[in-house]
Amino acid sequence: MSTTPQSPAEREIDLFEMKDGLGNFSSGIMKRLFQFVSFFINNRKFLIALFGIGVVLGAVADYFMKSYSTQVIVTPNFGSNDYLYSKVELLNSKIVQGDTLFLKNMVGIQEPKKVAEISVKPITDVYRFIENRPDNFELIRLMSEDADIKKIIEDNVTSKNYPYHQILVTSAKPIDKKKVVDPILNYINASEYFKKIQAINIQNVKNKIVANDLIIKQIDGVLNGFSQNVNGNQKSDKLIYFNENTQLNDIIKSKNDLVIEQGNHKIELVNYEKIVKEINTSLNLKNTKGINGKMKFIFPLLFVFFFTGYRFFKMVYLTQKNKL
């Protein structure tokens, strides 16, 4: 298929048409820009007034729509992780239903109307999850072979079993710890089943401490006996023979492991004071997420946007009406 080449005159005509098209396009842009600037100049007083009204109304809205969050870091003991989550869900459902009688009489919250929401989420700490727990480490390793390790770490089933969790209490006004937070924690800890488990676990830990103390004393006796033999000018070849057969290094290591274990048991006794032990509470942190505290900026922009949109559609409507 052959094409007829354009003559110089035809090419010149095409260039002139392209130039005219570009000129019309640029003039259209300049016209629209001029109309846009003219609109703001002609309506500047009204727009400034709308902007000022928006700032004032937004500041008033921010004052009356304040939101606070209280963060309570806790550690569930005796396998009470699922129990903790179910209790918090129950409390939040009562808050959503507006059941202030339940919250005040059954839970003991003295200011139930201040509480807008209560939730709980895990504090992701996979290192503590596997620390001194070979079974947990092996579980994570096996699961990561078939799936993304990040998804496994953040999975609900895995994350619920992390040692630390955060209870978040959202309120419209500042709350008092004794009137709101303490009653919530007391209500969560009021479980007859877990109280029995708590008593058994505490006694088990105390028994382990006593048993370990006895073993440490026995190890100290062995080490003291060895020290006396050394001080009795025992021959060097016999010293080496004694060291090799009694595995002195293993005995010292065993004592060191027992001392560390005793320290961990003492920490366990502190945590075992409560079914769900409170670690730290941060009261009445001002919530600045989302649009909280930003209405003074949002309202002015909305007012200007709606006014501009209204005038634009009105202009389009009148133009089309005149054409018809």
ZADO-1210 file (C-alpha; in nm, 4 decimals, padded with zeros to 6 digits):
<atoms>
<atom x="00.0000" y="00.0000" z="00.0000" code="MET" pos="1"/>
<atom x="00.1592" y="00.3247" z="-00.1142" code="SER" pos="2"/>
<atom x="00.1186" y="00.6694" z="00.0405" code="THR" pos="3"/>
<atom x="00.1416" y="00.9929" z="-00.1500" code="THR" pos="4"/>
<atom x="00.4022" y="01.2240" z="00.0049" code="PRO" pos="5"/>
<atom x="00.2742" y="01.5651" z="00.1158" code="GLN" pos="6"/>
<atom x="00.3844" y="01.8675" z="-00.0759" code="SER" pos="7"/>
<atom x="00.5666" y="02.1534" z="00.1048" code="PRO" pos="8"/>
<atom x="00.2465" y="02.3624" z="00.0822" code="ALA" pos="9"/>
<atom x="00.0374" y="02.0895" z="00.2501" code="GLU" pos="10"/>
<atom x="00.2928" y="02.0491" z="00.5289" code="ARG" pos="11"/>
<atom x="00.2912" y="02.4239" z="00.5838" code="GLU" pos="12"/>
<atom x="-00.0921" y="02.4182" z="00.6155" code="ILE" pos="13"/>
<atom x="-00.0703" y="02.1374" z="00.8767" code="ASP" pos="14"/>
<atom x="00.1803" y="02.3372" z="01.0814" code="LEU" pos="15"/>
<atom x="-00.0441" y="02.6422" z="01.0740" code="PHE" pos="16"/>
<atom x="-00.3413" y="02.4309" z="01.1920" code="GLU" pos="17"/>
<atom x="-00.1329" y="02.2833" z="01.4772" code="MET" pos="18"/>
<atom x="-00.0177" y="02.6310" z="01.5755" code="LYS" pos="19"/>
<atom x="-00.3767" y="02.7577" z="01.5773" code="ASP" pos="20"/>
<atom x="-00.4830" y="02.4587" z="01.7916" code="GLY" pos="21"/>
<atom x="-00.2091" y="02.5208" z="02.0465" code="LEU" pos="22"/>
<atom x="-00.2957" y="02.8895" z="02.0507" code="GLY" pos="23"/>
<atom x="-00.6614" y="02.8174" z="02.1172" code="ASN" pos="24"/>
<atom x="-00.5691" y="02.5698" z="02.3953" code="PHE" pos="25"/>
<atom x="-00.3352" y="02.8134" z="02.5719" code="SER" pos="26"/>
<atom x="-00.5860" y="03.0981" z="02.5385" code="SER" pos="27"/>
<atom x="-00.8525" y="02.8692" z="02.6898" code="GLY" pos="28"/>
<atom x="-00.6287" y="02.7959" z="02.9868" code="ILE" pos="29"/>
<atom x="-00.5547" y="03.1652" z="03.0351" code="MET" pos="30"/>
<atom x="-00.9243" y="03.2442" z="03.0161" code="LYS" pos="31"/>
<atom x="-01.0119" y="02.9855" z="03.2806" code="ARG" pos="32"/>
<atom x="-00.7272" y="03.1064" z="03.5027" code="LEU" pos="33"/>
<atom x="-00.8459" y="03.4643" z="03.4680" code="PHE" pos="34"/>
<atom x="-01.2031" y="03.3611" z="03.5560" code="GLN" pos="35"/>
<atom x="-01.0753" y="03.1685" z="03.8593" code="PHE" pos="36"/>
<atom x="-00.8731" y="03.4647" z="03.9886" code="VAL" pos="37"/>
<atom x="-01.1558" y="03.7069" z="03.9135" code="SER" pos="38"/>
<atom x="-01.3985" y="03.4909" z="04.1102" code="PHE" pos="39"/>
<atom x="-01.1844" y="03.5082" z="04.4243" code="PHE" pos="40"/>
<atom x="-01.1184" y="03.8794" z="04.3824" code="ILE" pos="41"/>
<atom x="-01.4858" y="03.9626" z="04.3319" code="ASN" pos="42"/>
<atom x="-01.5954" y="03.7448" z="04.6241" code="ASN" pos="43"/>
<atom x="-01.2982" y="03.8060" z="04.8521" code="ARG" pos="44"/>
<atom x="-01.4998" y="03.9734" z="05.1300" code="LYS" pos="45"/>
<atom x="-01.7541" y="03.6940" z="05.1389" code="PHE" pos="46"/>
<atom x="-01.4846" y="03.4243" z="05.1242" code="LEU" pos="47"/>
<atom x="-01.2854" y="03.5890" z="05.4043" code="ILE" pos="48"/>
<atom x="-01.6025" y="03.6092" z="05.6146" code="ALA" pos="49"/>
<atom x="-01.6805" y="03.2412" z="05.5459" code="LEU" pos="50"/>
<atom x="-01.3244" y="03.1448" z="05.6338" code="PHE" pos="51"/>
<atom x="-01.3390" y="03.3381" z="05.9616" code="GLY" pos="52"/>
<atom x="-01.6759" y="03.1844" z="06.0537" code="ILE" pos="53"/>
<atom x="-01.5338" y="02.8394" z="05.9767" code="GLY" pos="54"/>
<atom x="-01.2352" y="02.8990" z="06.2056" code="VAL" pos="55"/>
<atom x="-01.4589" y="03.0130" z="06.4921" code="VAL" pos="56"/>
<atom x="-01.7073" y="02.7266" z="06.4506" code="LEU" pos="57"/>
<atom x="-01.4238" y="02.4786" z="06.4135" code="GLY" pos="58"/>
<atom x="-01.2580" y="02.6012" z="06.7336" code="ALA" pos="59"/>
<atom x="-01.5915" y="02.5691" z="06.9175" code="VAL" pos="60"/>
<atom x="-01.6372" y="02.2179" z="06.7765" code="ALA" pos="61"/>
<atom x="-01.2848" y="02.1202" z="06.8862" code="ASP" pos="62"/>
<atom x="-01.3611" y="02.2478" z="07.2370" code="TYR" pos="63"/>
<atom x="-01.6828" y="02.0493" z="07.2741" code="PHE" pos="64"/>
<atom x="-01.5693" y="01.7423" z="07.0770" code="MET" pos="65"/>
<atom x="-01.2508" y="01.6663" z="07.2712" code="LYS" pos="66"/>
<atom x="-01.1460" y="01.3051" z="07.2946" code="SER" pos="67"/>
<atom x="-00.9124" y="01.1481" z="07.5472" code="TYR" pos="68"/>
<atom x="-00.7560" y="00.8040" z="07.5638" code="SER" pos="69"/>
<atom x="-00.6271" y="00.6233" z="07.8715" code="THR" pos="70"/>
<atom x="-00.3758" y="00.3470" z="07.8037" code="GLN" pos="71"/>
<atom x="-00.3404" y="00.0611" z="08.0523" code="VAL" pos="72"/>
<atom x="-00.0601" y="-00.1898" z="07.9870" code="ILE" pos="73"/>
<atom x="-00.1358" y="-00.5268" z="08.1450" code="VAL" pos="74"/>
<atom x="-00.0019" y="-00.8809" z="08.1450" code="THR" pos="75"/>
<atom x="-00.2523" y="-01.1707" z="08.1621" code="PRO" pos="76"/>
<atom x="-00.1442" y="-01.4610" z="08.3814" code="ASN" pos="77"/>
<atom x="-00.2440" y="-01.8280" z="08.4031" code="PHE" pos="78"/>
<atom x="-00.3563" y="-01.8433" z="08.0379" code="GLY" pos="79"/>
<atom x="-00.6193" y="-01.5716" z="08.0871" code="SER" pos="80"/>
<atom x="-00.5542" y="-01.3988" z="07.7531" code="ASN" pos="81"/>
<atom x="-00.8822" y="-01.5030" z="07.5881" code="ASP" pos="82"/>
<atom x="-01.0647" y="-01.4324" z="07.9144" code="TYR" pos="83"/>
<atom x="-00.9261" y="-01.0752" z="07.9122" code="LEU" pos="84"/>
<atom x="-01.0428" y="-01.0139" z="07.5551" code="TYR" pos="85"/>
<atom x="-01.3906" y="-01.1531" z="07.6194" code="SER" pos="86"/>
<atom x="-01.4347" y="-00.9363" z="07.9302" code="LYS" pos="87"/>
<atom x="-01.3292" y="-00.6213" z="07.7454" code="VAL" pos="88"/>
<atom x="-01.5674" y="-00.7032" z="07.4588" code="GLU" pos="89"/>
<atom x="-01.8493" y="-00.7455" z="07.7103" code="LEU" pos="90"/>
<atom x="-01.7748" y="-00.4095" z="07.8711" code="LEU" pos="91"/>
<atom x="-01.7597" y="-00.2349" z="07.5342" code="ASN" pos="92"/>
<atom x="-02.0943" y="-00.3861" z="07.4289" code="SER" pos="93"/>
<atom x="-02.2503" y="-00.2466" z="07.7484" code="LYS" pos="94"/>
<atom x="-02.1022" y="00.0949" z="07.6690" code="ILE" pos="95"/>
<atom x="-02.2426" y="00.0841" z="07.3139" code="VAL" pos="96"/>
<atom x="-02.5845" y="-00.0170" z="07.4501" code="GLN" pos="97"/>
<atom x="-02.5732" y="00.2674" z="07.7009" code="GLY" pos="98"/>
<atom x="-02.6228" y="00.0273" z="07.9920" code="ASP" pos="99"/>
<atom x="-02.4989" y="00.2665" z="08.2619" code="THR" pos="100"/>
<atom x="-02.6710" y="00.0657" z="08.5359" code="LEU" pos="101"/>
<atom x="-02.4573" y="-00.2402" z="08.4616" code="PHE" pos="102"/>
<atom x="-02.1413" y="-00.0314" z="08.4326" code="LEU" pos="103"/>
<atom x="-02.2111" y="00.1471" z="08.7593" code="LYS" pos="104"/>
<atom x="-02.3607" y="-00.1283" z="08.9761" code="ASN" pos="105"/>
<atom x="-02.1911" y="-00.4445" z="08.8433" code="MET" pos="106"/>
<atom x="-01.8555" y="-00.3037" z="08.7320" code="VAL" pos="107"/>
<atom x="-01.8303" y="-00.0136" z="08.9761" code="GLY" pos="108"/>
<atom x="-01.7506" y="00.2642" z="08.7279" code="ILE" pos="109"/>
<atom x="-01.8571" y="00.5852" z="08.9033" code="GLN" pos="110"/>
<atom x="-01.8579" y="00.7944" z="08.5847" code="GLU" pos="111"/>
<atom x="-01.9936" y="00.5572" z="08.3159" code="PRO" pos="112"/>
<atom x="-02.1250" y="00.8360" z="08.0900" code="LYS" pos="113"/>
<atom x="-01.7738" y="00.9662" z="08.0339" code="LYS" pos="114"/>
<atom x="-01.6549" y="00.6371" z="07.8814" code="VAL" pos="115"/>
<atom x="-01.7128" y="00.6248" z="07.5046" code="ALA" pos="116"/>
<atom x="-01.5286" y="00.3018" z="07.4207" code="GLU" pos="117"/>
<atom x="-01.3028" y="00.0363" z="07.5689" code="ILE" pos="118"/>
<atom x="-01.0817" y="-00.1944" z="07.3647" code="SER" pos="119"/>
<atom x="-00.7785" y="-00.4187" z="07.4034" code="VAL" pos="120"/>
<atom x="-00.4972" y="-00.5010" z="07.1643" code="LYS" pos="121"/>
<atom x="-00.1699" y="-00.6943" z="07.1933" code="PRO" pos="122"/>
<atom x="00.1655" y="-00.5236" z="07.2188" code="ILE" pos="123"/>
<atom x="00.3669" y="-00.6978" z="06.9494" code="THR" pos="124"/>
<atom x="00.6799" y="-00.8365" z="07.1133" code="ASP" pos="125"/>
<atom x="00.7787" y="-01.1640" z="06.9492" code="VAL" pos="126"/>
<atom x="01.1123" y="-01.1677" z="07.1327" code="TYR" pos="127"/>
<atom x="00.9466" y="-01.1922" z="07.4743" code="ARG" pos="128"/>
<atom x="00.7036" y="-01.4427" z="07.3271" code="PHE" pos="129"/>
<atom x="00.9884" y="-01.6860" z="07.2481" code="ILE" pos="130"/>
<atom x="01.2238" y="-01.5840" z="07.5315" code="GLU" pos="131"/>
<atom x="01.3013" y="-01.8893" z="07.7469" code="ASN" pos="132"/>
<atom x="01.0175" y="-02.0711" z="07.5673" code="ARG" pos="133"/>
<atom x="01.1612" y="-02.3236" z="07.3187" code="PRO" pos="134"/>
<atom x="00.8109" y="-02.4481" z="07.2288" code="ASP" pos="135"/>
<atom x="00.7002" y="-02.0990" z="07.1200" code="ASN" pos="136"/>
<atom x="01.0176" y="-02.0525" z="06.9160" code="PHE" pos="137"/>
<atom x="00.9655" y="-02.3866" z="06.7427" code="GLU" pos="138"/>
<atom x="00.6011" y="-02.2961" z="06.6734" code="LEU" pos="139"/>
<atom x="00.6963" y="-01.9654" z="06.5088" code="ILE" pos="140"/>
<atom x="00.9680" y="-02.1363" z="06.3065" code="ARG" pos="141"/>
<atom x="00.7374" y="-02.4094" z="06.1745" code="LEU" pos="142"/>
<atom x="00.4576" y="-02.1639" z="06.0897" code="MET" pos="143"/>
<atom x="00.6980" y="-01.9289" z="05.9087" code="SER" pos="144"/>
<atom x="00.7963" y="-02.2088" z="05.6695" code="GLU" pos="145"/>
<atom x="00.4512" y="-02.2050" z="05.5097" code="ASP" pos="146"/>
<atom x="00.3517" y="-01.8372" z="05.5478" code="ALA" pos="147"/>
<atom x="00.4822" y="-01.4835" z="05.5802" code="ASP" pos="148"/>
<atom x="00.6487" y="-01.4341" z="05.9197" code="ILE" pos="149"/>
<atom x="00.4988" y="-01.0831" z="05.9512" code="LYS" pos="150"/>
<atom x="00.1456" y="-01.2181" z="05.9052" code="LYS" pos="151"/>
<atom x="00.2123" y="-01.4876" z="06.1647" code="ILE" pos="152"/>
<atom x="00.3416" y="-01.2351" z="06.4181" code="ILE" pos="153"/>
<atom x="00.0367" y="-01.0102" z="06.3676" code="GLU" pos="154"/>
<atom x="-00.2148" y="-01.2967" z="06.3475" code="ASP" pos="155"/>
<atom x="-00.4880" y="-01.2794" z="06.6135" code="ASN" pos="156"/>
<atom x="-00.4235" y="-01.6319" z="06.7370" code="VAL" pos="157"/>
<atom x="-00.0521" y="-01.5594" z="06.7864" code="THR" pos="158"/>
<atom x="-00.0748" y="-01.1998" z="06.9061" code="SER" pos="159"/>
<atom x="-00.3326" y="-01.2797" z="07.1762" code="LYS" pos="160"/>
<atom x="-00.0660" y="-01.4889" z="07.3493" code="ASN" pos="161"/>
<atom x="00.1927" y="-01.2107" z="07.3730" code="TYR" pos="162"/>
<atom x="00.2893" y="-01.1271" z="07.7329" code="PRO" pos="163"/>
<atom x="00.1801" y="-00.7628" z="07.7262" code="TYR" pos="164"/>
<atom x="-00.1463" y="-00.6075" z="07.6095" code="HIS" pos="165"/>
<atom x="-00.2923" y="-00.2581" z="07.6028" code="GLN" pos="166"/>
<atom x="-00.6398" y="-00.1742" z="07.7319" code="ILE" pos="167"/>
<atom x="-00.7541" y="00.1512" z="07.5726" code="LEU" pos="168"/>
<atom x="-01.0314" y="00.3554" z="07.7381" code="VAL" pos="169"/>
<atom x="-01.1663" y="00.6361" z="07.5176" code="THR" pos="170"/>
<atom x="-01.3575" y="00.9184" z="07.6877" code="SER" pos="171"/>
<atom x="-01.5098" y="01.2535" z="07.5960" code="ALA" pos="172"/>
<atom x="-01.3799" y="01.4108" z="07.9182" code="LYS" pos="173"/>
<atom x="-01.0800" y="01.3418" z="08.1438" code="PRO" pos="174"/>
<atom x="-01.1401" y="01.0459" z="08.3738" code="ILE" pos="175"/>
<atom x="-01.0204" y="00.9595" z="08.7233" code="ASP" pos="176"/>
<atom x="-00.8213" y="00.6388" z="08.7695" code="LYS" pos="177"/>
<atom x="-00.9954" y="00.5386" z="09.0917" code="LYS" pos="178"/>
<atom x="-01.3406" y="00.6063" z="08.9461" code="LYS" pos="179"/>
<atom x="-01.2985" y="00.4368" z="08.6067" code="VAL" pos="180"/>
<atom x="-00.9758" y="00.2411" z="08.5503" code="VAL" pos="181"/>
<atom x="-00.9505" y="00.0635" z="08.8870" code="ASP" pos="182"/>
<atom x="-01.3131" y="-00.0625" z="08.8775" code="PRO" pos="183"/>
<atom x="-01.2560" y="-00.2006" z="08.5255" code="ILE" pos="184"/>
<atom x="-00.9425" y="-00.3890" z="08.6367" code="LEU" pos="185"/>
<atom x="-01.1144" y="-00.5150" z="08.9522" code="ASN" pos="186"/>
<atom x="-01.4075" y="-00.6419" z="08.7442" code="TYR" pos="187"/>
<atom x="-01.1738" y="-00.8238" z="08.5056" code="ILE" pos="188"/>
<atom x="-00.9867" y="-00.9827" z="08.7970" code="ASN" pos="189"/>
<atom x="-01.3064" y="-01.1057" z="08.9659" code="ALA" pos="190"/>
<atom x="-01.2996" y="-01.4629" z="08.8340" code="SER" pos="191"/>
<atom x="-01.3439" y="-01.7474" z="09.0803" code="GLU" pos="192"/>
<atom x="-01.1936" y="-02.0006" z="08.8399" code="TYR" pos="193"/>
<atom x="-00.8748" y="-01.8021" z="08.7763" code="PHE" pos="194"/>
<atom x="-00.8451" y="-01.7165" z="09.1465" code="LYS" pos="195"/>
<atom x="-00.8150" y="-02.0895" z="09.2183" code="LYS" pos="196"/>
<atom x="-00.5600" y="-02.1270" z="08.9377" code="ILE" pos="197"/>
<atom x="-00.3772" y="-01.8250" z="09.0792" code="GLN" pos="198"/>
<atom x="-00.3502" y="-01.9790" z="09.4283" code="ALA" pos="199"/>
<atom x="-00.2173" y="-02.3086" z="09.2877" code="ILE" pos="200"/>
<atom x="00.0410" y="-02.1338" z="09.0660" code="ASN" pos="201"/>
<atom x="00.1650" y="-01.9131" z="09.3479" code="ILE" pos="202"/>
<atom x="00.2119" y="-02.2170" z="09.5720" code="GLN" pos="203"/>
<atom x="00.3914" y="-02.4038" z="09.2914" code="ASN" pos="204"/>
<atom x="00.6342" y="-02.1155" z="09.2428" code="VAL" pos="205"/>
<atom x="00.7016" y="-02.0962" z="09.6164" code="LYS" pos="206"/>
<atom x="00.7685" y="-02.4702" z="09.6242" code="ASN" pos="207"/>
<atom x="01.0125" y="-02.4360" z="09.3336" code="LYS" pos="208"/>
<atom x="01.1946" y="-02.1542" z="09.5152" code="ILE" pos="209"/>
<atom x="01.2314" y="-02.3694" z="09.8283" code="VAL" pos="210"/>
<atom x="01.3496" y="-02.6709" z="09.6256" code="ALA" pos="211"/>
<atom x="01.5985" y="-02.4637" z="09.4274" code="ASN" pos="212"/>
<atom x="01.7347" y="-02.3075" z="09.7455" code="ASP" pos="213"/>
<atom x="01.7979" y="-02.6571" z="09.8801" code="LEU" pos="214"/>
<atom x="01.9780" y="-02.7637" z="09.5607" code="ILE" pos="215"/>
<atom x="02.1894" y="-02.4470" z="09.5657" code="ILE" pos="216"/>
<atom x="02.2910" y="-02.5209" z="09.9247" code="LYS" pos="217"/>
<atom x="02.3907" y="-02.8745" z="09.8209" code="GLN" pos="218"/>
<atom x="02.5970" y="-02.7372" z="09.5326" code="ILE" pos="219"/>
<atom x="02.7607" y="-02.4899" z="09.7705" code="ASP" pos="220"/>
<atom x="02.8492" y="-02.7851" z="09.9960" code="GLY" pos="221"/>
<atom x="03.0153" y="-02.9662" z="09.7070" code="VAL" pos="222"/>
<atom x="03.2079" y="-02.6523" z="09.6071" code="LEU" pos="223"/>
<atom x="03.3145" y="-02.5896" z="09.9671" code="ASN" pos="224"/>
<atom x="03.4390" y="-02.9472" z="09.9948" code="GLY" pos="225"/>
<atom x="03.6373" y="-02.9087" z="09.6743" code="PHE" pos="226"/>
<atom x="03.7805" y="-02.5785" z="09.8004" code="SER" pos="227"/>
<atom x="03.8941" y="-02.7460" z="10.1232" code="GLN" pos="228"/>
<atom x="04.0668" y="-03.0199" z="09.9243" code="ASN" pos="229"/>
<atom x="04.2502" y="-02.7578" z="09.7220" code="VAL" pos="230"/>
<atom x="04.3572" y="-02.5725" z="10.0339" code="ASN" pos="231"/>
<atom x="04.4800" y="-02.9062" z="10.1756" code="GLY" pos="232"/>
<atom x="04.7601" y="-02.9009" z="09.9179" code="ASN" pos="233"/>
<atom x="04.6092" y="-03.1735" z="09.6995" code="GLN" pos="234"/>
<atom x="04.8474" y="-03.2847" z="09.4240" code="LYS" pos="235"/>
<atom x="04.7921" y="-03.1272" z="09.0855" code="SER" pos="236"/>
<atom x="04.7330" y="-03.4594" z="08.9034" code="ASP" pos="237"/>
<atom x="04.4640" y="-03.5561" z="09.1514" code="LYS" pos="238"/>
<atom x="04.3095" y="-03.2085" z="09.1151" code="LEU" pos="239"/>
<atom x="04.2753" y="-03.2571" z="08.7440" code="ILE" pos="240"/>
<atom x="04.1324" y="-03.6058" z="08.7936" code="TYR" pos="241"/>
<atom x="03.8745" y="-03.4772" z="09.0427" code="PHE" pos="242"/>
<atom x="03.7783" y="-03.1899" z="08.8144" code="ASN" pos="243"/>
<atom x="03.7275" y="-03.4161" z="08.5147" code="GLU" pos="244"/>
<atom x="03.5187" y="-03.6770" z="08.6921" code="ASN" pos="245"/>
<atom x="03.2909" y="-03.4522" z="08.8924" code="THR" pos="246"/>
<atom x="03.2377" y="-03.2133" z="08.6019" code="GLN" pos="247"/>
<atom x="03.3014" y="-02.9075" z="08.8150" code="LEU" pos="248"/>
<atom x="03.2191" y="-02.6657" z="08.5337" code="ASN" pos="249"/>
<atom x="02.8763" y="-02.8239" z="08.4897" code="ASP" pos="250"/>
<atom x="02.8088" y="-02.7899" z="08.8624" code="ILE" pos="251"/>
<atom x="02.8972" y="-02.4203" z="08.8572" code="ILE" pos="252"/>
<atom x="02.6830" y="-02.3695" z="08.5492" code="LYS" pos="253"/>
<atom x="02.3910" y="-02.5503" z="08.7147" code="SER" pos="254"/>
<atom x="02.4169" y="-02.3220" z="09.0156" code="LYS" pos="255"/>
<atom x="02.4237" y="-02.0163" z="08.7909" code="ASN" pos="256"/>
<atom x="02.1132" y="-02.1376" z="08.6038" code="ASP" pos="257"/>
<atom x="01.9340" y="-02.2000" z="08.9337" code="LEU" pos="258"/>
<atom x="02.0166" y="-01.8507" z="09.0601" code="VAL" pos="259"/>
<atom x="01.8721" y="-01.7004" z="08.7393" code="ILE" pos="260"/>
<atom x="01.5666" y="-01.9232" z="08.7710" code="GLU" pos="261"/>
<atom x="01.5156" y="-01.8090" z="09.1307" code="GLN" pos="262"/>
<atom x="01.5179" y="-01.4476" z="09.0128" code="GLY" pos="263"/>
<atom x="01.2564" y="-01.5286" z="08.7463" code="ASN" pos="264"/>
<atom x="01.0392" y="-01.7033" z="09.0041" code="HIS" pos="265"/>
<atom x="01.0454" y="-01.3941" z="09.2268" code="LYS" pos="266"/>
<atom x="00.9345" y="-01.1820" z="08.9305" code="ILE" pos="267"/>
<atom x="00.6571" y="-01.4348" z="08.8658" code="GLU" pos="268"/>
<atom x="00.5325" y="-01.3918" z="09.2219" code="LEU" pos="269"/>
<atom x="00.5065" y="-01.0154" z="09.1628" code="VAL" pos="270"/>
<atom x="00.3083" y="-01.0661" z="08.8391" code="ASN" pos="271"/>
<atom x="00.0933" y="-01.3367" z="08.9970" code="TYR" pos="272"/>
<atom x="-00.0523" y="-01.0862" z="09.2449" code="GLU" pos="273"/>
<atom x="-00.3351" y="-01.0351" z="08.9945" code="LYS" pos="274"/>
<atom x="-00.4995" y="-01.2496" z="08.7281" code="ILE" pos="275"/>
<atom x="-00.4483" y="-00.9574" z="08.4885" code="VAL" pos="276"/>
<atom x="-00.1609" y="-00.7566" z="08.6315" code="LYS" pos="277"/>
<atom x="-00.1469" y="-00.3802" z="08.5661" code="GLU" pos="278"/>
<atom x="00.1999" y="-00.2729" z="08.4498" code="ILE" pos="279"/>
<atom x="00.1493" y="00.0944" z="08.3720" code="ASN" pos="280"/>
<atom x="-00.1354" y="00.3434" z="08.3220" code="THR" pos="281"/>
<atom x="-00.1197" y="00.6642" z="08.1154" code="SER" pos="282"/>
<atom x="-00.4225" y="00.8797" z="08.1933" code="LEU" pos="283"/>
<atom x="-00.6114" y="01.1195" z="07.9666" code="ASN" pos="284"/>
<atom x="-00.3875" y="01.1439" z="07.6623" code="LEU" pos="285"/>
<atom x="-00.5461" y="01.3904" z="07.4199" code="LYS" pos="286"/>
<atom x="-00.6590" y="01.2084" z="07.1073" code="ASN" pos="287"/>
<atom x="-00.5273" y="01.3806" z="06.7926" code="THR" pos="288"/>
<atom x="-00.5898" y="01.0959" z="06.5483" code="LYS" pos="289"/>
<atom x="-00.8153" y="01.1485" z="06.2460" code="GLY" pos="290"/>
<atom x="-01.0092" y="01.4763" z="06.2590" code="ILE" pos="291"/>
<atom x="-00.9871" y="01.5137" z="06.6378" code="ASN" pos="292"/>
<atom x="-00.8711" y="01.8675" z="06.7208" code="GLY" pos="293"/>
<atom x="-00.8541" y="01.9663" z="06.3522" code="LYS" pos="294"/>
<atom x="-01.2036" y="02.1085" z="06.2953" code="MET" pos="295"/>
<atom x="-01.0667" y="02.4652" z="06.3096" code="LYS" pos="296"/>
<atom x="-00.8815" y="02.3833" z="05.9869" code="PHE" pos="297"/>
<atom x="-01.1444" y="02.1613" z="05.8252" code="ILE" pos="298"/>
<atom x="-01.4497" y="02.3896" z="05.8669" code="PHE" pos="299"/>
<atom x="-01.3020" y="02.6931" z="05.6821" code="PRO" pos="300"/>
<atom x="-01.1917" y="02.4796" z="05.3886" code="LEU" pos="301"/>
<atom x="-01.5314" y="02.3098" z="05.3717" code="LEU" pos="302"/>
<atom x="-01.7175" y="02.6425" z="05.3743" code="PHE" pos="303"/>
<atom x="-01.4999" y="02.7846" z="05.0958" code="VAL" pos="304"/>
<atom x="-01.5254" y="02.4621" z="04.8953" code="PHE" pos="305"/>
<atom x="-01.9064" y="02.4429" z="04.9160" code="PHE" pos="306"/>
<atom x="-01.9490" y="02.8113" z="04.8325" code="PHE" pos="307"/>
<atom x="-01.7153" y="02.7807" z="04.5318" code="THR" pos="308"/>
<atom x="-01.8929" y="02.4660" z="04.4152" code="GLY" pos="309"/>
<atom x="-02.2336" y="02.6286" z="04.4531" code="TYR" pos="310"/>
<atom x="-02.1323" y="02.9324" z="04.2452" code="ARG" pos="311"/>
<atom x="-01.9719" y="02.7111" z="03.9789" code="PHE" pos="312"/>
<atom x="-02.2801" y="02.4934" z="03.9306" code="PHE" pos="313"/>
<atom x="-02.5003" y="02.8040" z="03.9320" code="LYS" pos="314"/>
<atom x="-02.2887" y="02.9569" z="03.6560" code="MET" pos="315"/>
<atom x="-02.3037" y="02.6355" z="03.4500" code="VAL" pos="316"/>
<atom x="-02.6808" y="02.6169" z="03.4985" code="TYR" pos="317"/>
<atom x="-02.7391" y="02.9790" z="03.3890" code="LEU" pos="318"/>
<atom x="-02.5117" y="02.9346" z="03.0860" code="THR" pos="319"/>
<atom x="-02.6981" y="02.6252" z="02.9692" code="GLN" pos="320"/>
<atom x="-03.0326" y="02.7928" z="03.0375" code="LYS" pos="321"/>
<atom x="-02.9425" y="03.0917" z="02.8222" code="ASN" pos="322"/>
<atom x="-02.8348" y="02.8605" z="02.5401" code="LYS" pos="323"/>
<atom x="-03.1663" y="02.6761" z="02.5487" code="LEU" pos="324"/>
</atoms>
